[in-house]
Amino acid sequence: MTKMLERDSKSRFSDLFQRKYRHIIVVGVGLMLIQQFSGSTAVISYTSTIFSKAGFSVTIGSTLLGIFMVPKATIGLILVDKWGRRPLLLTSACGMSITCMFIGLAFTLQKMQLLPKLTPVLTFLCVTLYIASYAVGIGGLPWIIMSEIFPMNIKVTAGTLVTLASWSSSSIVTYAFSFLFEWSTEGTFYIFGAIGGTSLIFIWLLVPETKGLSLEEIQASLTRQPNEINRM
């Protein structure tokens, strides 16, 4: 045990680029990029701005979302060991993509001055469902999967890289959202929706199911071909 800890403490950043770690690094970093570039930070941080633009009461919307935030935090915890990681990630990404597309549609209708009463209600419902979809998978599971797929000898350095990817992409999305929102309100959500849709392919092809597996079993599964992983 002591020798293993000494070896782990000497792991270098360059170790991450060994071929045998390529898959897990791509999975870890990819999930963090999906988490941010699918718009989660922007939607959660600028909820009031979105409601105001849609013509929905900011006070009512913020209050209802605040009430909703309490139970939604437990949804993912309850389902993660029943459904598994991959199904929840796929469900989450699908929900986030669809709701973003509908928010984009709501603002498109507003821009075309069609069905003016629909835009506020549709926007509120879709933002709420977006946050719920985010909570059941993309919100927390990338961190859980990261802790499960990285071997002990690179866990610290890989964790640092993944965290850097998360914070960097979060900053980019938060900074760019205001400009994107001003440029094209509906276009911003179509972009987020498209990224969410693309992430389904990434999750389906590359992310392994780690539910109920030991670290050794997870590492063994990651050496298999993608088609074998998907059948797990």
PyMOL commands that set and color helices and strands:
alter all, ss='L'
color gray80, all
select helices_A, chain A and resi 2-9+13-17+19-37+40-45+47-54+58-83+85-111+118-136+141-149+152-183+185-206+215-221+226-230
alter helices_A, ss='H'
color red, helices_A
deselect
rebuild
show_as cartoon
